[in-house]
Structures are given as C-alpha cells and as structure tokens.
Amino acid sequence: VKFVFTPAVTVAICLALGLSGTAAMVVVLVQSMPTASSSYMMARQLGGDAPLMAGIIALQTLLAVATVPATLLLVGPLLGVN
C-alpha cells in the first residue's frame, strides 16, 4: 500500500498545487522510499517488536527495488520529467 497509495496521493497533491517537473518528481520519490532503517533501533530501544520491524524493513527494501524505478517511469511523464 505504501508504494502505491502514498506516491499516488503525492502526485495528486503536486498536480493540484501546480508543482511539476524535477521538484515534483523529487517529492514523489521521497514519498516512494522504504521505511527508514533507524526505525529498527527505535523499536528495539523502546521495547517494541524489533524482529518484526527488521522484517518490515527488509521486505520494503526488496519491494522498493521494483517500485521506485516503476514510479520513475510511470509518474515522470505525468509530471513533465523526461
């Protein structure tokens, strides 16, 4: 959901605000990135489920290998980036 819904909403907001080109693409790419690895340390230090967080980070990183280039290819022309 994070790799589809969040970039789609971000694209809609960029278009609604009139933001296009490289600046809009940077915003969309930032929203397309996986969860920060520092969330594992935070989960561990605060007594959360650190092994689950490690699994989430690993899965999101693997998914990002495919979804980030796909986002570039699909959203770039829509935002006016070649």
HTML snippet that shows the backbone in 3Dmol.js (N, CA, C, O; Angstrom):
<script src="https://3Dmol.org/build/3Dmol-min.js"></script>
<div id="view" style="width:600px;height:400px;position:relative"></div>
<script>
const pdb = `
ATOM      1  N   VAL A   1       0.833  -1.191   0.000  1.00  0.00           N
ATOM      2  CA  VAL A   1       0.000   0.000   0.000  1.00  0.00           C
ATOM      3  C   VAL A   1       0.876   1.252   0.000  1.00  0.00           C
ATOM      4  O   VAL A   1       0.578   2.220  -0.699  1.00  0.00           O
ATOM      5  N   LYS A   2       1.957   1.233   0.784  1.00  0.00           N
ATOM      6  CA  LYS A   2       2.809   2.419   0.888  1.00  0.00           C
ATOM      7  C   LYS A   2       3.425   2.798  -0.459  1.00  0.00           C
ATOM      8  O   LYS A   2       3.591   3.981  -0.758  1.00  0.00           O
ATOM      9  N   PHE A   3       3.758   1.802  -1.262  1.00  0.00           N
ATOM     10  CA  PHE A   3       4.450   2.084  -2.515  1.00  0.00           C
ATOM     11  C   PHE A   3       3.518   2.469  -3.656  1.00  0.00           C
ATOM     12  O   PHE A   3       3.990   2.863  -4.722  1.00  0.00           O
ATOM     13  N   VAL A   4       2.222   2.366  -3.459  1.00  0.00           N
ATOM     14  CA  VAL A   4       1.255   2.746  -4.491  1.00  0.00           C
ATOM     15  C   VAL A   4       0.423   3.940  -4.032  1.00  0.00           C
ATOM     16  O   VAL A   4       0.325   4.942  -4.740  1.00  0.00           O
ATOM     17  N   PHE A   5      -0.167   3.833  -2.860  1.00  0.00           N
ATOM     18  CA  PHE A   5      -1.094   4.858  -2.386  1.00  0.00           C
ATOM     19  C   PHE A   5      -0.382   6.183  -2.085  1.00  0.00           C
ATOM     20  O   PHE A   5      -0.827   7.240  -2.534  1.00  0.00           O
ATOM     21  N   THR A   6       0.703   6.130  -1.338  1.00  0.00           N
ATOM     22  CA  THR A   6       1.397   7.365  -0.952  1.00  0.00           C
ATOM     23  C   THR A   6       1.923   8.143  -2.160  1.00  0.00           C
ATOM     24  O   THR A   6       1.700   9.351  -2.229  1.00  0.00           O
ATOM     25  N   PRO A   7       2.613   7.507  -3.115  1.00  0.00           N
ATOM     26  CA  PRO A   7       3.039   8.276  -4.295  1.00  0.00           C
ATOM     27  C   PRO A   7       1.860   8.804  -5.116  1.00  0.00           C
ATOM     28  O   PRO A   7       1.930   9.906  -5.659  1.00  0.00           O
ATOM     29  N   ALA A   8       0.777   8.022  -5.210  1.00  0.00           N
ATOM     30  CA  ALA A   8      -0.387   8.481  -5.978  1.00  0.00           C
ATOM     31  C   ALA A   8      -1.013   9.721  -5.348  1.00  0.00           C
ATOM     32  O   ALA A   8      -1.375  10.663  -6.054  1.00  0.00           O
ATOM     33  N   VAL A   9      -1.138   9.724  -4.037  1.00  0.00           N
ATOM     34  CA  VAL A   9      -1.684  10.898  -3.347  1.00  0.00           C
ATOM     35  C   VAL A   9      -0.736  12.082  -3.508  1.00  0.00           C
ATOM     36  O   VAL A   9      -1.176  13.216  -3.699  1.00  0.00           O
ATOM     37  N   THR A  10       0.558  11.817  -3.430  1.00  0.00           N
ATOM     38  CA  THR A  10       1.549  12.886  -3.592  1.00  0.00           C
ATOM     39  C   THR A  10       1.486  13.493  -4.991  1.00  0.00           C
ATOM     40  O   THR A  10       1.578  14.711  -5.143  1.00  0.00           O
ATOM     41  N   VAL A  11       1.332  12.655  -6.008  1.00  0.00           N
ATOM     42  CA  VAL A  11       1.199  13.157  -7.380  1.00  0.00           C
ATOM     43  C   VAL A  11      -0.051  14.029  -7.492  1.00  0.00           C
ATOM     44  O   VAL A  11      -0.011  15.104  -8.090  1.00  0.00           O
ATOM     45  N   ALA A  12      -1.147  13.567  -6.921  1.00  0.00           N
ATOM     46  CA  ALA A  12      -2.392  14.345  -6.975  1.00  0.00           C
ATOM     47  C   ALA A  12      -2.228  15.701  -6.292  1.00  0.00           C
ATOM     48  O   ALA A  12      -2.706  16.715  -6.800  1.00  0.00           O
ATOM     49  N   ILE A  13      -1.564  15.721  -5.163  1.00  0.00           N
ATOM     50  CA  ILE A  13      -1.340  16.989  -4.455  1.00  0.00           C
ATOM     51  C   ILE A  13      -0.427  17.897  -5.272  1.00  0.00           C
ATOM     52  O   ILE A  13      -0.689  19.095  -5.381  1.00  0.00           O
ATOM     53  N   CYS A  14       0.638  17.346  -5.846  1.00  0.00           N
ATOM     54  CA  CYS A  14       1.552  18.149  -6.678  1.00  0.00           C
ATOM     55  C   CYS A  14       0.805  18.769  -7.852  1.00  0.00           C
ATOM     56  O   CYS A  14       0.965  19.954  -8.144  1.00  0.00           O
ATOM     57  N   LEU A  15      -0.010  17.964  -8.522  1.00  0.00           N
ATOM     58  CA  LEU A  15      -0.761  18.488  -9.667  1.00  0.00           C
ATOM     59  C   LEU A  15      -1.786  19.528  -9.227  1.00  0.00           C
ATOM     60  O   LEU A  15      -1.998  20.521  -9.922  1.00  0.00           O
ATOM     61  N   ALA A  16      -2.422  19.309  -8.082  1.00  0.00           N
ATOM     62  CA  ALA A  16      -3.409  20.267  -7.580  1.00  0.00           C
ATOM     63  C   ALA A  16      -2.765  21.598  -7.210  1.00  0.00           C
ATOM     64  O   ALA A  16      -3.381  22.655  -7.352  1.00  0.00           O
ATOM     65  N   LEU A  17      -1.530  21.542  -6.738  1.00  0.00           N
ATOM     66  CA  LEU A  17      -0.822  22.768  -6.352  1.00  0.00           C
ATOM     67  C   LEU A  17      -0.041  23.397  -7.503  1.00  0.00           C
ATOM     68  O   LEU A  17       0.556  24.462  -7.348  1.00  0.00           O
ATOM     69  N   GLY A  18      -0.050  22.736  -8.651  1.00  0.00           N
ATOM     70  CA  GLY A  18       0.657  23.270  -9.812  1.00  0.00           C
ATOM     71  C   GLY A  18       2.145  23.000  -9.808  1.00  0.00           C
ATOM     72  O   GLY A  18       2.882  23.626 -10.570  1.00  0.00           O
ATOM     73  N   LEU A  19       2.609  22.085  -8.971  1.00  0.00           N
ATOM     74  CA  LEU A  19       4.024  21.742  -8.911  1.00  0.00           C
ATOM     75  C   LEU A  19       4.302  20.665  -9.958  1.00  0.00           C
ATOM     76  O   LEU A  19       3.607  19.651 -10.009  1.00  0.00           O
ATOM     77  N   SER A  20       5.308  20.886 -10.783  1.00  0.00           N
ATOM     78  CA  SER A  20       5.640  19.906 -11.817  1.00  0.00           C
ATOM     79  C   SER A  20       7.143  19.878 -12.018  1.00  0.00           C
ATOM     80  O   SER A  20       7.886  20.604 -11.357  1.00  0.00           O
ATOM     81  N   GLY A  21       7.577  19.042 -12.928  1.00  0.00           N
ATOM     82  CA  GLY A  21       8.991  18.963 -13.255  1.00  0.00           C
ATOM     83  C   GLY A  21       9.803  18.234 -12.207  1.00  0.00           C
ATOM     84  O   GLY A  21       9.296  17.380 -11.479  1.00  0.00           O
ATOM     85  N   THR A  22      11.065  18.585 -12.147  1.00  0.00           N
ATOM     86  CA  THR A  22      12.003  17.899 -11.271  1.00  0.00           C
ATOM     87  C   THR A  22      11.627  18.033  -9.804  1.00  0.00           C
ATOM     88  O   THR A  22      11.759  17.071  -9.047  1.00  0.00           O
ATOM     89  N   ALA A  23      11.166  19.193  -9.391  1.00  0.00           N
ATOM     90  CA  ALA A  23      10.794  19.387  -7.983  1.00  0.00           C
ATOM     91  C   ALA A  23       9.679  18.433  -7.573  1.00  0.00           C
ATOM     92  O   ALA A  23       9.740  17.839  -6.496  1.00  0.00           O
ATOM     93  N   ALA A  24       8.673  18.280  -8.407  1.00  0.00           N
ATOM     94  CA  ALA A  24       7.569  17.369  -8.101  1.00  0.00           C
ATOM     95  C   ALA A  24       8.061  15.930  -8.087  1.00  0.00           C
ATOM     96  O   ALA A  24       7.637  15.141  -7.241  1.00  0.00           O
ATOM     97  N   MET A  25       8.944  15.579  -9.005  1.00  0.00           N
ATOM     98  CA  MET A  25       9.451  14.207  -9.044  1.00  0.00           C
ATOM     99  C   MET A  25      10.257  13.886  -7.799  1.00  0.00           C
ATOM    100  O   MET A  25      10.183  12.767  -7.292  1.00  0.00           O
ATOM    101  N   VAL A  26      11.021  14.836  -7.300  1.00  0.00           N
ATOM    102  CA  VAL A  26      11.785  14.622  -6.067  1.00  0.00           C
ATOM    103  C   VAL A  26      10.835  14.365  -4.900  1.00  0.00           C
ATOM    104  O   VAL A  26      11.074  13.472  -4.088  1.00  0.00           O
ATOM    105  N   VAL A  27       9.766  15.140  -4.817  1.00  0.00           N
ATOM    106  CA  VAL A  27       8.780  14.952  -3.753  1.00  0.00           C
ATOM    107  C   VAL A  27       8.161  13.562  -3.840  1.00  0.00           C
ATOM    108  O   VAL A  27       8.016  12.887  -2.821  1.00  0.00           O
ATOM    109  N   VAL A  28       7.801  13.132  -5.029  1.00  0.00           N
ATOM    110  CA  VAL A  28       7.193  11.809  -5.213  1.00  0.00           C
ATOM    111  C   VAL A  28       8.199  10.708  -4.872  1.00  0.00           C
ATOM    112  O   VAL A  28       7.831   9.718  -4.240  1.00  0.00           O
ATOM    113  N   LEU A  29       9.444  10.861  -5.273  1.00  0.00           N
ATOM    114  CA  LEU A  29      10.451   9.843  -4.963  1.00  0.00           C
ATOM    115  C   LEU A  29      10.721   9.741  -3.462  1.00  0.00           C
ATOM    116  O   LEU A  29      10.919   8.642  -2.945  1.00  0.00           O
ATOM    117  N   VAL A  30      10.732  10.858  -2.770  1.00  0.00           N
ATOM    118  CA  VAL A  30      10.914  10.817  -1.313  1.00  0.00           C
ATOM    119  C   VAL A  30       9.774  10.029  -0.676  1.00  0.00           C
ATOM    120  O   VAL A  30       9.993   9.255   0.256  1.00  0.00           O
ATOM    121  N   GLN A  31       8.566  10.227  -1.176  1.00  0.00           N
ATOM    122  CA  GLN A  31       7.414   9.503  -0.639  1.00  0.00           C
ATOM    123  C   GLN A  31       7.423   8.031  -1.041  1.00  0.00           C
ATOM    124  O   GLN A  31       6.717   7.226  -0.432  1.00  0.00           O
ATOM    125  N   SER A  32       8.200   7.667  -2.043  1.00  0.00           N
ATOM    126  CA  SER A  32       8.248   6.290  -2.546  1.00  0.00           C
ATOM    127  C   SER A  32       9.293   5.428  -1.857  1.00  0.00           C
ATOM    128  O   SER A  32       9.361   4.226  -2.112  1.00  0.00           O
ATOM    129  N   MET A  33      10.101   6.008  -0.998  1.00  0.00           N
ATOM    130  CA  MET A  33      11.190   5.265  -0.360  1.00  0.00           C
ATOM    131  C   MET A  33      10.678   4.356   0.754  1.00  0.00           C
ATOM    132  O   MET A  33       9.635   4.623   1.350  1.00  0.00           O
ATOM    133  N   PRO A  34      11.425   3.268   1.036  1.00  0.00           N
ATOM    134  CA  PRO A  34      11.018   2.366   2.118  1.00  0.00           C
ATOM    135  C   PRO A  34      11.233   3.004   3.491  1.00  0.00           C
ATOM    136  O   PRO A  34      11.845   4.065   3.619  1.00  0.00           O
ATOM    137  N   THR A  35      10.716   2.332   4.500  1.00  0.00           N
ATOM    138  CA  THR A  35      10.843   2.786   5.879  1.00  0.00           C
ATOM    139  C   THR A  35      12.312   2.942   6.254  1.00  0.00           C
ATOM    140  O   THR A  35      13.160   2.167   5.812  1.00  0.00           O
ATOM    141  N   ALA A  36      12.607   3.948   7.073  1.00  0.00           N
ATOM    142  CA  ALA A  36      13.988   4.201   7.494  1.00  0.00           C
ATOM    143  C   ALA A  36      14.486   3.064   8.379  1.00  0.00           C
ATOM    144  O   ALA A  36      13.745   2.540   9.211  1.00  0.00           O
ATOM    145  N   SER A  37      15.739   2.691   8.193  1.00  0.00           N
ATOM    146  CA  SER A  37      16.311   1.609   8.989  1.00  0.00           C
ATOM    147  C   SER A  37      16.458   1.992  10.453  1.00  0.00           C
ATOM    148  O   SER A  37      16.576   1.114  11.308  1.00  0.00           O
ATOM    149  N   SER A  38      16.452   3.269  10.757  1.00  0.00           N
ATOM    150  CA  SER A  38      16.535   3.700  12.147  1.00  0.00           C
ATOM    151  C   SER A  38      15.289   3.306  12.946  1.00  0.00           C
ATOM    152  O   SER A  38      15.315   3.325  14.177  1.00  0.00           O
ATOM    153  N   SER A  39      14.208   2.952  12.262  1.00  0.00           N
ATOM    154  CA  SER A  39      13.003   2.522  12.972  1.00  0.00           C
ATOM    155  C   SER A  39      13.243   1.199  13.702  1.00  0.00           C
ATOM    156  O   SER A  39      12.580   0.916  14.700  1.00  0.00           O
ATOM    157  N   TYR A  40      14.179   0.392  13.216  1.00  0.00           N
ATOM    158  CA  TYR A  40      14.538  -0.844  13.923  1.00  0.00           C
ATOM    159  C   TYR A  40      15.149  -0.502  15.278  1.00  0.00           C
ATOM    160  O   TYR A  40      14.772  -1.079  16.299  1.00  0.00           O
ATOM    161  N   MET A  41      16.088   0.433  15.284  1.00  0.00           N
ATOM    162  CA  MET A  41      16.733   0.828  16.548  1.00  0.00           C
ATOM    163  C   MET A  41      15.716   1.427  17.511  1.00  0.00           C
ATOM    164  O   MET A  41      15.763   1.164  18.713  1.00  0.00           O
ATOM    165  N   MET A  42      14.811   2.221  16.989  1.00  0.00           N
ATOM    166  CA  MET A  42      13.792   2.819  17.840  1.00  0.00           C
ATOM    167  C   MET A  42      12.899   1.730  18.447  1.00  0.00           C
ATOM    168  O   MET A  42      12.583   1.779  19.636  1.00  0.00           O
ATOM    169  N   ALA A  43      12.496   0.753  17.637  1.00  0.00           N
ATOM    170  CA  ALA A  43      11.670  -0.344  18.143  1.00  0.00           C
ATOM    171  C   ALA A  43      12.408  -1.127  19.218  1.00  0.00           C
ATOM    172  O   ALA A  43      11.826  -1.498  20.238  1.00  0.00           O
ATOM    173  N   ARG A  44      13.677  -1.372  18.989  1.00  0.00           N
ATOM    174  CA  ARG A  44      14.474  -2.119  19.961  1.00  0.00           C
ATOM    175  C   ARG A  44      14.647  -1.354  21.268  1.00  0.00           C
ATOM    176  O   ARG A  44      14.513  -1.930  22.348  1.00  0.00           O
ATOM    177  N   GLN A  45      14.941  -0.070  21.177  1.00  0.00           N
ATOM    178  CA  GLN A  45      15.178   0.723  22.379  1.00  0.00           C
ATOM    179  C   GLN A  45      13.900   0.981  23.172  1.00  0.00           C
ATOM    180  O   GLN A  45      13.947   1.120  24.395  1.00  0.00           O
ATOM    181  N   LEU A  46      12.771   1.046  22.493  1.00  0.00           N
ATOM    182  CA  LEU A  46      11.512   1.339  23.177  1.00  0.00           C
ATOM    183  C   LEU A  46      10.732   0.081  23.539  1.00  0.00           C
ATOM    184  O   LEU A  46       9.586   0.165  23.980  1.00  0.00           O
ATOM    185  N   GLY A  47      11.349  -1.086  23.356  1.00  0.00           N
ATOM    186  CA  GLY A  47      10.708  -2.331  23.758  1.00  0.00           C
ATOM    187  C   GLY A  47       9.671  -2.833  22.775  1.00  0.00           C
ATOM    188  O   GLY A  47       8.809  -3.631  23.142  1.00  0.00           O
ATOM    189  N   GLY A  48       9.738  -2.386  21.540  1.00  0.00           N
ATOM    190  CA  GLY A  48       8.805  -2.840  20.517  1.00  0.00           C
ATOM    191  C   GLY A  48       9.241  -4.177  19.930  1.00  0.00           C
ATOM    192  O   GLY A  48      10.184  -4.802  20.416  1.00  0.00           O
ATOM    193  N   ASP A  49       8.564  -4.598  18.908  1.00  0.00           N
ATOM    194  CA  ASP A  49       8.866  -5.866  18.249  1.00  0.00           C
ATOM    195  C   ASP A  49       9.953  -5.634  17.200  1.00  0.00           C
ATOM    196  O   ASP A  49       9.656  -5.446  16.020  1.00  0.00           O
ATOM    197  N   ALA A  50      11.211  -5.649  17.638  1.00  0.00           N
ATOM    198  CA  ALA A  50      12.341  -5.358  16.752  1.00  0.00           C
ATOM    199  C   ALA A  50      12.479  -6.383  15.625  1.00  0.00           C
ATOM    200  O   ALA A  50      12.760  -5.979  14.497  1.00  0.00           O
ATOM    201  N   PRO A  51      12.297  -7.694  15.864  1.00  0.00           N
ATOM    202  CA  PRO A  51      12.388  -8.642  14.747  1.00  0.00           C
ATOM    203  C   PRO A  51      11.314  -8.389  13.678  1.00  0.00           C
ATOM    204  O   PRO A  51      11.585  -8.531  12.486  1.00  0.00           O
ATOM    205  N   LEU A  52      10.120  -8.022  14.090  1.00  0.00           N
ATOM    206  CA  LEU A  52       9.077  -7.695  13.115  1.00  0.00           C
ATOM    207  C   LEU A  52       9.479  -6.463  12.309  1.00  0.00           C
ATOM    208  O   LEU A  52       9.299  -6.428  11.092  1.00  0.00           O
ATOM    209  N   MET A  53      10.021  -5.456  12.986  1.00  0.00           N
ATOM    210  CA  MET A  53      10.450  -4.241  12.285  1.00  0.00           C
ATOM    211  C   MET A  53      11.561  -4.548  11.306  1.00  0.00           C
ATOM    212  O   MET A  53      11.593  -3.982  10.214  1.00  0.00           O
ATOM    213  N   ALA A  54      12.482  -5.442  11.679  1.00  0.00           N
ATOM    214  CA  ALA A  54      13.558  -5.839  10.763  1.00  0.00           C
ATOM    215  C   ALA A  54      12.981  -6.505   9.520  1.00  0.00           C
ATOM    216  O   ALA A  54      13.448  -6.265   8.407  1.00  0.00           O
ATOM    217  N   GLY A  55      11.973  -7.336   9.711  1.00  0.00           N
ATOM    218  CA  GLY A  55      11.325  -7.983   8.575  1.00  0.00           C
ATOM    219  C   GLY A  55      10.616  -7.001   7.676  1.00  0.00           C
ATOM    220  O   GLY A  55      10.668  -7.119   6.452  1.00  0.00           O
ATOM    221  N   ILE A  56       9.948  -6.022   8.283  1.00  0.00           N
ATOM    222  CA  ILE A  56       9.250  -4.993   7.506  1.00  0.00           C
ATOM    223  C   ILE A  56      10.241  -4.183   6.676  1.00  0.00           C
ATOM    224  O   ILE A  56      10.000  -3.907   5.501  1.00  0.00           O
ATOM    225  N   ILE A  57      11.352  -3.809   7.296  1.00  0.00           N
ATOM    226  CA  ILE A  57      12.369  -3.033   6.585  1.00  0.00           C
ATOM    227  C   ILE A  57      12.936  -3.837   5.419  1.00  0.00           C
ATOM    228  O   ILE A  57      13.099  -3.307   4.320  1.00  0.00           O
ATOM    229  N   ALA A  58      13.236  -5.111   5.655  1.00  0.00           N
ATOM    230  CA  ALA A  58      13.790  -5.950   4.595  1.00  0.00           C
ATOM    231  C   ALA A  58      12.798  -6.112   3.449  1.00  0.00           C
ATOM    232  O   ALA A  58      13.178  -6.002   2.283  1.00  0.00           O
ATOM    233  N   LEU A  59      11.537  -6.371   3.766  1.00  0.00           N
ATOM    234  CA  LEU A  59      10.521  -6.542   2.728  1.00  0.00           C
ATOM    235  C   LEU A  59      10.328  -5.252   1.928  1.00  0.00           C
ATOM    236  O   LEU A  59      10.255  -5.286   0.700  1.00  0.00           O
ATOM    237  N   GLN A  60      10.246  -4.124   2.621  1.00  0.00           N
ATOM    238  CA  GLN A  60      10.047  -2.862   1.918  1.00  0.00           C
ATOM    239  C   GLN A  60      11.248  -2.515   1.045  1.00  0.00           C
ATOM    240  O   GLN A  60      11.081  -1.953  -0.037  1.00  0.00           O
ATOM    241  N   THR A  61      12.438  -2.838   1.495  1.00  0.00           N
ATOM    242  CA  THR A  61      13.627  -2.567   0.687  1.00  0.00           C
ATOM    243  C   THR A  61      13.622  -3.407  -0.589  1.00  0.00           C
ATOM    244  O   THR A  61      13.961  -2.915  -1.666  1.00  0.00           O
ATOM    245  N   LEU A  62      13.234  -4.679  -0.462  1.00  0.00           N
ATOM    246  CA  LEU A  62      13.145  -5.534  -1.645  1.00  0.00           C
ATOM    247  C   LEU A  62      12.058  -5.053  -2.607  1.00  0.00           C
ATOM    248  O   LEU A  62      12.260  -5.052  -3.821  1.00  0.00           O
ATOM    249  N   LEU A  63      10.919  -4.648  -2.073  1.00  0.00           N
ATOM    250  CA  LEU A  63       9.846  -4.130  -2.922  1.00  0.00           C
ATOM    251  C   LEU A  63      10.251  -2.830  -3.612  1.00  0.00           C
ATOM    252  O   LEU A  63       9.860  -2.575  -4.751  1.00  0.00           O
ATOM    253  N   ALA A  64      11.031  -2.016  -2.919  1.00  0.00           N
ATOM    254  CA  ALA A  64      11.442  -0.734  -3.488  1.00  0.00           C
ATOM    255  C   ALA A  64      12.343  -0.901  -4.699  1.00  0.00           C
ATOM    256  O   ALA A  64      12.408  -0.014  -5.551  1.00  0.00           O
ATOM    257  N   VAL A  65      13.040  -2.029  -4.785  1.00  0.00           N
ATOM    258  CA  VAL A  65      13.896  -2.291  -5.943  1.00  0.00           C
ATOM    259  C   VAL A  65      13.072  -2.275  -7.227  1.00  0.00           C
ATOM    260  O   VAL A  65      13.560  -1.849  -8.274  1.00  0.00           O
ATOM    261  N   ALA A  66      11.838  -2.732  -7.150  1.00  0.00           N
ATOM    262  CA  ALA A  66      10.963  -2.750  -8.324  1.00  0.00           C
ATOM    263  C   ALA A  66      10.074  -1.515  -8.422  1.00  0.00           C
ATOM    264  O   ALA A  66       9.835  -1.006  -9.517  1.00  0.00           O
ATOM    265  N   THR A  67       9.582  -1.031  -7.275  1.00  0.00           N
ATOM    266  CA  THR A  67       8.589   0.040  -7.333  1.00  0.00           C
ATOM    267  C   THR A  67       9.167   1.426  -7.578  1.00  0.00           C
ATOM    268  O   THR A  67       8.504   2.262  -8.192  1.00  0.00           O
ATOM    269  N   VAL A  68      10.373   1.690  -7.119  1.00  0.00           N
ATOM    270  CA  VAL A  68      10.951   3.026  -7.339  1.00  0.00           C
ATOM    271  C   VAL A  68      11.234   3.268  -8.829  1.00  0.00           C
ATOM    272  O   VAL A  68      10.863   4.326  -9.339  1.00  0.00           O
ATOM    273  N   PRO A  69      11.873   2.337  -9.548  1.00  0.00           N
ATOM    274  CA  PRO A  69      12.030   2.556 -10.999  1.00  0.00           C
ATOM    275  C   PRO A  69      10.682   2.628 -11.726  1.00  0.00           C
ATOM    276  O   PRO A  69      10.518   3.406 -12.666  1.00  0.00           O
ATOM    277  N   ALA A  70       9.722   1.814 -11.285  1.00  0.00           N
ATOM    278  CA  ALA A  70       8.392   1.864 -11.906  1.00  0.00           C
ATOM    279  C   ALA A  70       7.744   3.226 -11.681  1.00  0.00           C
ATOM    280  O   ALA A  70       7.087   3.762 -12.573  1.00  0.00           O
ATOM    281  N   THR A  71       7.929   3.776 -10.500  1.00  0.00           N
ATOM    282  CA  THR A  71       7.397   5.109 -10.208  1.00  0.00           C
ATOM    283  C   THR A  71       8.031   6.144 -11.121  1.00  0.00           C
ATOM    284  O   THR A  71       7.340   7.015 -11.651  1.00  0.00           O
ATOM    285  N   LEU A  72       9.342   6.054 -11.307  1.00  0.00           N
ATOM    286  CA  LEU A  72      10.032   6.986 -12.210  1.00  0.00           C
ATOM    287  C   LEU A  72       9.473   6.907 -13.627  1.00  0.00           C
ATOM    288  O   LEU A  72       9.232   7.929 -14.269  1.00  0.00           O
ATOM    289  N   LEU A  73       9.270   5.685 -14.102  1.00  0.00           N
ATOM    290  CA  LEU A  73       8.791   5.502 -15.471  1.00  0.00           C
ATOM    291  C   LEU A  73       7.333   5.928 -15.655  1.00  0.00           C
ATOM    292  O   LEU A  73       6.982   6.503 -16.685  1.00  0.00           O
ATOM    293  N   LEU A  74       6.498   5.654 -14.676  1.00  0.00           N
ATOM    294  CA  LEU A  74       5.069   5.937 -14.811  1.00  0.00           C
ATOM    295  C   LEU A  74       4.707   7.382 -14.478  1.00  0.00           C
ATOM    296  O   LEU A  74       3.863   7.986 -15.140  1.00  0.00           O
ATOM    297  N   VAL A  75       5.342   7.924 -13.462  1.00  0.00           N
ATOM    298  CA  VAL A  75       4.965   9.254 -12.974  1.00  0.00           C
ATOM    299  C   VAL A  75       5.753  10.362 -13.664  1.00  0.00           C
ATOM    300  O   VAL A  75       5.261  11.481 -13.809  1.00  0.00           O
ATOM    301  N   GLY A  76       6.972  10.052 -14.088  1.00  0.00           N
ATOM    302  CA  GLY A  76       7.811  11.075 -14.727  1.00  0.00           C
ATOM    303  C   GLY A  76       7.129  11.830 -15.848  1.00  0.00           C
ATOM    304  O   GLY A  76       7.097  13.060 -15.818  1.00  0.00           O
ATOM    305  N   PRO A  77       6.574  11.129 -16.851  1.00  0.00           N
ATOM    306  CA  PRO A  77       5.896  11.853 -17.941  1.00  0.00           C
ATOM    307  C   PRO A  77       4.676  12.659 -17.472  1.00  0.00           C
ATOM    308  O   PRO A  77       4.370  13.718 -18.020  1.00  0.00           O
ATOM    309  N   LEU A  78       3.997  12.143 -16.462  1.00  0.00           N
ATOM    310  CA  LEU A  78       2.830  12.852 -15.939  1.00  0.00           C
ATOM    311  C   LEU A  78       3.211  14.195 -15.299  1.00  0.00           C
ATOM    312  O   LEU A  78       2.452  15.163 -15.346  1.00  0.00           O
ATOM    313  N   LEU A  79       4.403  14.222 -14.702  1.00  0.00           N
ATOM    314  CA  LEU A  79       4.873  15.445 -14.039  1.00  0.00           C
ATOM    315  C   LEU A  79       5.758  16.297 -14.942  1.00  0.00           C
ATOM    316  O   LEU A  79       6.247  17.345 -14.521  1.00  0.00           O
ATOM    317  N   GLY A  80       5.963  15.860 -16.165  1.00  0.00           N
ATOM    318  CA  GLY A  80       6.756  16.648 -17.101  1.00  0.00           C
ATOM    319  C   GLY A  80       8.241  16.420 -16.992  1.00  0.00           C
ATOM    320  O   GLY A  80       9.032  17.285 -17.369  1.00  0.00           O
ATOM    321  N   VAL A  81       8.637  15.258 -16.479  1.00  0.00           N
ATOM    322  CA  VAL A  81      10.062  14.910 -16.374  1.00  0.00           C
ATOM    323  C   VAL A  81      10.356  13.876 -17.432  1.00  0.00           C
ATOM    324  O   VAL A  81       9.662  12.863 -17.515  1.00  0.00           O
ATOM    325  N   ASN A  82      11.369  14.107 -18.244  1.00  0.00           N
ATOM    326  CA  ASN A  82      11.718  13.157 -19.317  1.00  0.00           C
ATOM    327  C   ASN A  82      12.557  12.047 -18.829  1.00  0.00           C
ATOM    328  O   ASN A  82      12.933  11.169 -19.606  1.00  0.00           O
TER     329      ASN A  82
END
`;
const viewer = $3Dmol.createViewer("view");
viewer.addModel(pdb, "pdb");
viewer.setStyle({}, {cartoon: {color: "spectrum"}});
viewer.zoomTo();
viewer.render();
</script>
